Amino acid sequence: MVNKVTTATVIGLNAYEVSVETDVQNGLPSFSVVGLPDAAVNEARDRVRSAIKNSGFTFPNRKIVINLAPADLKKAGTSFDLSIALGILVEEEVLETEQLIDYAFVGELSLNGDLRSVRGVLPLVMGLKEIGVKNVIVPENNVKEAALIDGINVFGACCLLDVVNHFTETPLKQFKIDINSYLSNINENFEYDFKDVKGQQKAKKALEIAAAGGHNLLMTGSPGSGKTLMAKCFASILPPLELSEALELTKIYSICGLLSSEEPLMTKRPFRAVHHTASANGIIGGGSSPMPGEITLAHRGVLFLDEMVEFPRNVLEVLRQPLEDGEIVISRAKHSIRYPAKFMLLGAMNPCPCGFKGDREKHCTCSDYMISRYLAKLSGPLLDRIDLQIVVPRLTASELMNIEQNAEKSSEIRKRVIKARQIQAERYKNDNILTNSELTSKLIKKYCQIDEASYAIFKTAIVKYHLSGRRYDRILKLARTIADLDNSQQIQQKHLMQALQYKMFDPKCPDQ
């Protein structure tokens, strides 16, 4: 008689129900797994056989067929081990089929029967809850992550024997976690603080605006002017994650196996600093079994590209579509996977190969050809998608020696950023967006209206600087953020003027 055990698999960020069907027949001893399994699933045969024997149970010396249904869905990973083992134990009459109804099982088995943690437990449990499963048993090291989902009973087991005993002798203890109290006890200490950044008041203000509205920013300046340090400090002024953002981000990191068993919920916005040797697939994701790339790992956080012009041009160009749409679609022959990618792009670069073009102290030794070739990797369409473009000048002697010790702490800047984000959250509560940077053309007309004086100034800037439609929209969104930081309901002339100031700079002409 065929029995069924429920589990699930993850494709992209979504979980799909999988029924593990087990049939043990008389015949020559064999063990086969069908249903489009990958190599890791096929290897479950040896893990399950050893785990059952070493847990004190008898492994059937007959023909065993395991079908992972639906058969046309690709099965990958080691999370099916526990379900396969339980299906065989039902056939051996150690357990009864009725006992496993309303239960789902996730976990990898070691040869001695211990349960090992697996990737993607959070999306798996979310998917199982949606299909009506009431109880789920996961490895002990995954139980905190699984318990983040309300509405489903979560049990953690250390080994196969614990799972069997749960139905026959000693039930496992249900694990619960209070997400709200967990979020309230987050350690908000940051390694880098703006109070340690000397001078650069204009750059700090630009970073504050970028954090408040979720805007992209590019810093250009001489070596040693503090660009990289300020980028590292940027994480300390970002607002805390909302619960919905934290769960969405945790799903991504769970699938990539980047979650700690002690810290199952992502509580801080990610700051992904990528080296310029990274490939295009490493940035956007991909592979034969597609996995998220750096832009998805930076979702709701920051992707920092230091020495931005050192990246190959094709790598920079793949950022254009995600920066516009907030997602990346990875297409393969049989299916397409959609990953979220609403990140802030933070770039830093030198103005020329020697780094001193436009410097007040040192003379640039680069020829026009060298500078042109150096900056050619930054295309116009890419720069069009960067809201703030600023020059970070060399520090003066007094700034370098830190004579004026009046630098503002990150905690003070962060308070203003959080207040601005709260204003945006209230404004857009019915529009399915969180920040000004996500405004569509339709919403820009609704929320970014300007007066007649501002309109005249803007019209002059459009003609003088040949602004594109995209840059026009981004200047209005930037002005909206500046107005929010100023606690103004309307975009005033001063807000628009400041936004124009941040967009008029061209990195390819840094001495303008």
N, C-alpha and C positions, 0 to 999 in steps of 0.2 A: 504494500500500500504506500502511495506517495504522500509525504507530509510536506508542509510549507512553513517556513520561518521567515519573518519579515525583517528586512534591513533597508538600506538606502545607499545610493551613490550620488556623488556630486559631479556635475558638469557645469563649468563656469562658476557661477555663484549660487546655482540652484540645485536643490536636491530632488532626486526622483526615487520613487519606491521600487524596491527590488524584492521579489519573492524567491527565496532559496528553496527549490524543490529537490527533495532527496528521495531516491529510489534504490533500495538494496534488493538484489535478485540473486537467485541461485545461478552459479556459473563460475567460470575461472576467475580468481581474485584479480580485480582491477579497480582503478579509481580514476574516473574522468570527470572533468568540469567543462560544461558547455554553456553557451549563452554569451558569446563574444567577450571572453575574459582576456586580460593582458597577461604578461609573463608573471607579474606578482601574484595575480589571482590563481594562475595555474600552479604556482609553487606552493599554494595553500595545501595541496594534497599531502605533501610530506610534513608540513608543520602540524596539520590537524591529526594525522595518524600518530605522530609522536606525542602530541599533547594529550590525546585521549588515553593512550597506553600509560603514559607517565602520571596521569591523574587517577589511575587505579581502575579504569574501565576497560572493557573488552572491545577491541576493534574488529568489526566483522570481516571474516575471511571469505568474502563473496564479491560479487560484482556491484560496484557503487557508481551511480550516475548522479551528478549534481547539475541541475539546470538553474541558471540565473535568469529569471524572467523579469521583464520582457527581453527576448533574445536579441533584438536588434539594437539594444542600448549598450554602448561600450562600457565595460566594467574594468576599473583600474584601481590599484591600491591593495592594501592588506586588511581593510576593515571588514571583509566578508568571512574571515577565519572563524569567528565565534559562532556565527549563524550556521555555517557548514557543519561545525562540530556538534552543535545542538541538534541539527537535523539527523545526523547519524545516531546520536544517543537516543532520539525518539524511536528510530528504527530498531535499536537494541533494547527498547522498552525500559530504558533508565528513566525517561520522562514520557509524559503523555502529550499528545497534540493539543488537547484542550487547555493544558496548563500554560501554553505559550500564546494563546489568543490574547489580543490587546497588548502584546509585548513586541518590542523591536530590539535588535541586538547589534552592537557595533564594537569591533575590537580585533586586534591582531594577537595571535597566539604564539608564544615561544615554544620550544620543543619540550620544556618541562611542564607546560600547561599554564604558565603565567600570562596575564593579559597585559599587552603593551599599548601605549597610547598611539593614536592615529591622527592624521590630519583631517581638518574639515568637520570636526564634531559639531560645532555650532550650527552651520548650515544644514547638516544632516538632521539634527534634532528639530530644527525649525521646520524642515520639510516633512518629517514624520508627524509632527504636531498637526500640520495642515491637512494631512490625509486621515486624521482621526485616531492615530495611535495614542493610547493613554499612558503607557509605561515604556521606558527605555533603559536598558542596561549597557553601561559603557565602562571602559577601563578606569581604574581609580584615579589615574593621573589626568583624565579628561573630565572628571565629574564636575569640577567647579565651572568649567566652560559650558558644559551641557546644562547645568542648573540655572544659567542666565535666562533661559526660556521659561516663561510662565505657562501654566496650563497643561503641563505634561510631567508625570512623576519620573524622577531621575534617580537611578541607583548606580553606585560605583562598585565594581568587583575587582579583586586582585588576581583571580585565577579562574580557570574553567570550573574547578571544584566548587568555588563560592557560588557561581551561577547555578549549578545543579542543586546545591544545598538550599538555595533561595526558594526552589519549588518543592523540595522534599523534606527539609529539616528546619534550617534557620534562615528566615527571610532577611534579605539585606536591608539596611537602614536607608530610608529615603534621604537624599541630600537636597538642602534648600539654601538659597543665597538671596540676600536683600540687595538688589542692585543699587537702590537709592542710597543706602547707608554705605555701600562700597564706594560709590562715586564721591560721597561727602568726606571720605577719609583718605583722599588722594594726596600724595606728597607732591606739593607744588614747587619744590626746590629745583632750580635750574643751574647748570654749571656756568653759563655765561650770562652776564648782566650788563645792561646799557650804562650803568654807573661807572663801569670800567673802560668805556669807550671815550677816548679823548677827542674833544671838539666835535666836528661834523654834525652840527645842529640841523642843518638842512636835510642831510641824509637821514637822520633819525626821524625827522618829521615825515619824510616820504615813506619810510618803513612803517610808521604808525598808521598812515593813511592806507597803505597796502594791506596791513593786518586788519584794519577796521572794515574794509570793503571786500576783501578777498581778491585784490588786484595783483597783476603781474608786475614785476619791477626789475630793471636792469641798471646796475651801477658800473660806471666807467671811471677809471682814475689811475693814477700812478701807483707803482708798487709800494706797499707799506702805508697806504693812506687809510687802511682800516676796513676795506671792503669785506674781506672774509670774516673778520671778527664781528662786524655788525650783522652779517648773515647768520652767524652762529647765535648771536644774541636775539635774533628775530623770533626764535622759538619761544623765548621767555615772555613775549608780549601777545602771543596768540591766545584767543579766548578758549575756555574749556570746551570740551566736546559736549554736545547735546546727547541725550540717551540714544536717540535714533541714529545719530552719526556714529556713536561709539559702537553700537551693535553692527552697523554696516561695515565699519572698519575692522571690527573683530572677525567678521566672516572672511574678509580678504586675508588677514594674517593667519587665520586658522587653516585655510586652504593651503597656504604657503608653508605651514609648519613653523611659524615664527612666534607663536604664543608661548608664554611661560605657564607651567602648570600652577604656579603660585600666583600669577597675575593673569587670570583668564580673560579679562576685559581690557580693551585698549582705552586708556584714560587720558592720554595726551595726544595732541595732533602730531602726526608723523613729520619728521624733518629728514628727508632723504638727500644726502649729499653724494652726487654721482661723479665718478672720475671720468675724465675726458676720453679714456680708452674704452668706455662702454659701447656695446654694439646697439644697433637699432632694435633688435629683438629684445635685448636686455632692458631697453628703455620702455618699449611699448608692450612687451610680452609676446608670447608665441611658443613655438616648439611643436613637435609632432603631437604631443598631448598638451595643448595650450595652457600656459600658466600666466598669472598676472606679472606685468613688468613694473618698472620703477614708477611710472606715472600712476598706476593703480595703487601701489603701495604708498604713494604720497597723497592719496585721495583724502580730501578735507584737510590737507596739510600743505607742506612745502616741498617742492623739488628744487634743489639748489645745484646750479651748474657753475662751478668755479672755473675761471679761465674759459669762458663760454666759447670764444672763437677757436679754441684748441680742439673742440669737438668736430668730427667730420661733418661736412655740410648735410649729407643725407640723414645723419642722426638728428640734426637740428630740424630738418624739414619735416620729419615724421611727427614733430610736436604740434604742427600747425592745426591739424584737424581736431585732436583732443583738446587743445586750448580753446577752440571755438565751440565744440559740442559738449565737452565735459564727459566724454566717454570714448572708448575705443572698441571697435568691432574687429575681432580676429576671425577671418574666414578661412575655412578649410573645405576640402572637396565634399565632405559629408555633412558638415554642420558649421554654424557660425556661433561664436561666443562673444557676449557683450560684457565688458568690464567698465565700471565707473571710473572716471578720471577727472574729478573736479578738484584740481590742485592749483596752488599758486606757484608760478614759475619765478624763481629768484635767481638772477644771473649776475655774475661779476666778470669784468674783463679789463684788460689794459687797452689804451687807445691805439697802440702800435706795437710792433715786435720788441722794441727796446723799452717801451712802457712810459716814455716821457714826452710824448707829443702834447703840447699845451701846458706842460709843467712850468711853474713859476721859477723854479730854481735850476733844473737841469735841462740841457739842450738835447733835443731829439736828433738821433743819428740815422734815422731811417729815411730812405728815399720815398718819393710819392708812390712809386710802383710797389715797393715793399708794403707800404701802408694799405694801398688799395687791395693787394692780394691777401693781406692779413685779415681785412675786414669783409672780404667777399663772401665769407661763409654766412654772414648775417644778411639774409634776404629781406627785401622790403615787406613781403607778406608776413614774415615772422615778426619783424619789428612793429608792424601794424597791430599785432596782438598783445604787445607789451604796453600796459597802461601808463606806467611811470618810468621815465628814462632820465637818470640824473648823473651829474658829474660829482665825483668824490675827490676834492682837491687835496694837495699835499698839506700836511699839518704845519701850522706856524710853530715857531720856537716856543712860545708860551703854552700853546696847546700840547705840544710834544712833551714838555716838562710838567704838564698838568698843574700849572700854577693856579688856575682858576678851578677850584674843586667844587663845582656846582652842578655836576652831571646828574640828571634825573634817573632815578631807579626804574628798572623795568616794571616793577609792581605798580608804580604810579601811571606809567604809560598804559599798562594792561587794563587798568580800571577804565580809562577813557575808551579803549578799544572795545571792552565788554559792553559798556554803555551804548556805544554806537551800534554794536551787533544786536543788542536788545531792541533798539529802535527799529532796525531793519526786520527783525523777527516779527515784531508786532505789525509792521506795515505790510509784510508779505505773507501773513499767516493764511491767507486764502488763495495765494498764488503759487504755492508749491515750490518756492525758492527760499533761500536763507540769507543771501547777501546781495549787495548791489551789483557785483560783478556778474551775477547770473541773470540780470534783467534782459528780457527779449526786446525787440524793436517795438512791439505793441505795448509792453509795460513801460518802456522808456517814455513814450508819449504820455502815459498816464501819470508817472511819478517824477519825471525830470523836466518839468516845464520851467521856462525862464522868462524874465520880464523883457520889455522892449529894449532897454539900454543894453542888457546882456546879449540880446539877439543881434543888435547892431555890431557889437564887438566880435561876436562869434562869426558873423558873416564876413567881416574883414579878415579874420584869421583863416577862414576856409579858403578865401581867394588867395591870400598871400602865401600860405603854406601848402596849398593844393591838397587839402585833407580828403581822405577817402571816406566812403560811407561808414566803414568799420571804425575808423579813427574818430569820426564825428560821434558815433554812439558811445565809444569808450570814454571820450572826454566828458560827455554828459553823465555817465555812470560814475566817473571819478569825482565830478563836481557834486554829485548827490552824496557821496561818502564824506567829502570835505564838509558839506553842510550838516551832515549827521554828527560829525565830531564837534561842530560848532553849535550843536543842539538847535538847529534852524529847520523849520518845516519847509521853507522855500529855498530854492537855490538862488543865492544872491550874486551880484556882480563880482564881488571879491572871491567867491567860491569858484566861479567860472574862470576868472583870471588866474587863480592858483592852479587849477586843473590844466589850463592851456600852457602854463609855464612848465609843467612836468612832461608835456607831450611835444613841445616844440624842439627839444634837443634831439639831434641826430648823432648817434654814436660814431658814425662814419666821418663826422666833422666836429670833433670834441672841442675845438678851440673857438667855436662860434659864439 
